[in-house]
Amino acid sequence: MQIPRVVVTGVGTVNPIGLNVEEFWQGLVAGKSGIGPITKFDTSNFRVKVSAEVKNFDPTMYMDLKTVDRNSRTVHLAIAAAREAIESAGLDMSQECAERVGVCVASQLDSGYKDKQIEVIEKRGPRRIDPLLVAKSSPSGAAMQVGMLLGAKGPNTSVNSLCASGTDAIGNAFNFIRLGYADLMIAGGADATISTVSIAGIDILGALSREP
């Protein structure tokens, strides 16, 4: 059996340096840094006060308001990058066999969203949390939503191996194609982890810089 050649045909990104591939590339060429003071929460009691935040991102440019409301920021970022990758590849999903197009997106719990729900419980009680909490905070939520919105009905999976997650997702997608489970795979990683819990937890491990 001949092992098929697997290639990358399109790319997409939303990150602290650029909201798309072109902005990101131009920012890299110009030596732009995406690192700055944390603005997502009050850092007065935190040793770490800098991070790389995605700013000026408008999810409604990539999905309708209902989809925005029903999903977390992690999913918003994943959908935006996936749409750009599809466009970059020149793919017309209506012409593809949906059952042969898969998704593998690396993500973890959206800790910022969880922080907000903890506040709701403390202030208003457990019956007042978002009824979509489980769907919004699921590590597999990004992969599921990308698959549903883009019409990819093939293999759908997610991975979480910390800093190597995005690379692992691409490797898994490579194997899905190489082993014949899919003809096309949408793969990558998305996270929205700048929150009190995430910053405090990772700082305790000594894995965050306190210098800009």
C-alpha positions in Angstrom: 0.0 0.0 0.0 1.4 3.4 -1.0 1.3 6.0 1.8 -0.3 9.2 0.4 1.7 12.4 0.5 0.2 14.9 3.0 0.7 18.7 2.4 -0.5 22.0 4.0 -2.7 23.9 1.5 -4.0 26.8 3.6 -3.2 28.7 6.8 -5.1 31.0 9.2 -4.3 32.7 12.4 -5.6 35.1 15.1 -2.9 36.1 17.5 -1.5 39.0 19.6 0.6 40.2 16.6 -2.0 40.0 13.9 -5.7 39.1 13.4 -4.9 37.3 10.1 -1.9 35.7 8.3 -1.0 38.9 6.4 -1.1 41.1 9.6 0.9 38.5 11.5 3.6 38.3 8.8 3.9 42.0 8.5 4.2 42.3 12.2 6.9 39.7 12.4 8.9 41.4 9.6 8.6 44.7 11.5 9.7 43.2 14.7 6.4 43.8 16.5 5.8 42.3 19.9 2.4 41.2 21.1 3.4 41.4 24.7 2.1 44.1 27.0 0.4 44.7 30.4 -2.5 42.4 31.3 -5.8 44.2 30.7 -8.2 41.3 31.2 -8.2 41.6 35.0 -6.7 43.5 37.9 -3.2 42.3 38.4 -2.6 44.2 41.7 -2.2 40.9 43.7 -0.3 39.0 40.9 3.4 38.7 40.4 2.9 38.3 36.7 1.6 41.5 35.1 2.3 41.0 31.4 0.9 38.7 28.7 0.2 38.5 25.0 -3.5 39.4 24.5 -5.4 39.3 21.2 -6.9 42.8 20.9 -9.5 44.4 18.6 -10.9 41.0 17.6 -14.5 41.1 16.5 -16.0 37.6 16.3 -19.1 38.9 14.4 -16.9 39.2 11.3 -16.7 35.4 11.2 -20.0 34.2 12.6 -23.5 35.4 13.5 -24.5 36.8 16.8 -26.2 33.6 17.9 -23.1 31.6 17.4 -21.0 34.2 19.2 -23.4 34.1 22.2 -23.4 30.4 22.4 -19.7 29.9 22.3 -16.6 30.9 24.3 -13.8 33.1 23.1 -11.6 30.0 22.4 -14.2 28.8 19.9 -14.5 32.3 18.4 -10.7 32.3 17.7 -10.7 28.8 16.3 -13.6 29.5 13.9 -11.9 32.7 12.7 -8.6 31.0 12.0 -10.3 28.0 10.4 -12.3 30.2 8.0 -9.2 32.0 6.9 -7.4 28.6 6.4 -10.3 27.4 4.2 -10.2 30.5 2.2 -6.4 30.4 1.9 -6.6 26.9 0.6 -9.1 27.9 -2.0 -11.5 25.2 -0.8 -15.2 25.1 -1.7 -16.7 22.9 1.0 -19.8 22.5 -1.1 -17.7 20.6 -3.6 -16.1 18.3 -1.1 -17.3 15.1 0.4 -18.2 16.3 3.9 -17.7 12.8 5.4 -14.1 12.9 4.2 -13.3 16.3 5.7 -12.2 16.1 9.4 -11.2 18.5 12.2 -8.6 18.3 14.9 -8.3 21.4 17.1 -6.2 21.6 20.3 -7.8 23.5 23.1 -8.4 23.4 26.8 -11.0 24.7 29.2 -11.7 28.4 28.6 -10.6 29.5 32.1 -11.7 33.1 31.7 -15.2 32.0 31.0 -15.1 29.6 34.0 -14.0 32.5 36.2 -17.1 34.5 35.3 -19.4 31.6 36.0 -17.8 31.1 39.5 -18.5 34.8 40.2 -22.2 34.2 39.1 -22.5 31.3 41.5 -21.0 33.3 44.4 -23.2 36.3 43.8 -26.4 34.9 42.4 -26.4 31.2 43.2 -25.8 27.9 41.3 -29.1 28.1 39.4 -28.1 31.3 37.7 -25.1 30.1 35.7 -25.1 30.0 31.9 -27.2 26.9 30.8 -24.6 26.4 28.0 -21.7 26.2 30.5 -20.8 22.6 29.6 -20.9 23.2 25.9 -18.9 26.4 26.1 -16.2 25.1 28.4 -15.7 21.7 26.9 -12.1 21.1 25.6 -13.7 19.6 22.4 -16.0 22.5 21.9 -13.7 24.3 19.4 -13.3 21.2 17.2 -17.1 20.5 17.3 -18.1 24.0 16.4 -15.5 24.3 13.6 -16.8 21.0 12.1 -20.5 22.1 12.4 -20.0 25.6 11.0 -17.8 24.6 8.1 -19.7 21.4 7.2 -16.9 19.0 8.0 -18.5 15.7 8.9 -15.4 13.5 9.0 -13.3 12.6 12.0 -13.6 15.2 14.7 -11.2 15.2 17.7 -9.3 17.4 20.0 -6.0 17.1 21.9 -4.6 18.8 25.0 -0.9 18.4 25.6 -0.1 21.8 27.0 2.3 23.9 24.9 2.7 21.1 22.3 -1.1 20.9 21.7 -1.3 22.8 18.4 1.6 20.8 16.9 0.1 17.5 18.2 -3.2 18.5 16.5 -1.4 19.0 13.2 0.4 15.6 13.6 -2.9 13.8 14.4 -4.5 15.4 11.3 -1.6 14.2 9.2 -2.1 10.7 10.4 -5.9 10.8 9.7 -5.1 11.6 6.1 -2.1 9.3 5.8 -4.0 6.3 7.2 -7.0 6.9 4.9 -9.6 8.1 7.5 -9.9 11.5 5.7 -9.0 13.3 2.5 -8.8 16.8 4.2 -8.3 17.9 7.7 -8.7 21.3 9.4 -6.1 21.4 12.2 -4.5 23.7 14.7 -4.9 25.1 18.2 -6.9 27.8 20.0 -7.0 29.0 23.5 -8.2 32.0 25.7 -6.2 31.4 28.8 -5.5 34.9 30.1 -7.5 34.7 33.3 -6.9 34.9 37.1 -6.9 31.1 37.5 -4.6 30.3 34.5 -2.1 33.1 35.3 -1.9 32.2 39.0 -1.7 28.4 38.3 1.0 28.6 35.7 3.0 31.2 37.7 3.1 28.8 40.7 4.9 26.4 38.4 7.5 29.0 37.6 6.6 28.8 33.9 5.7 32.5 33.3 8.0 35.5 32.9 7.5 38.5 35.1 9.4 40.7 32.8 8.0 42.4 29.6 
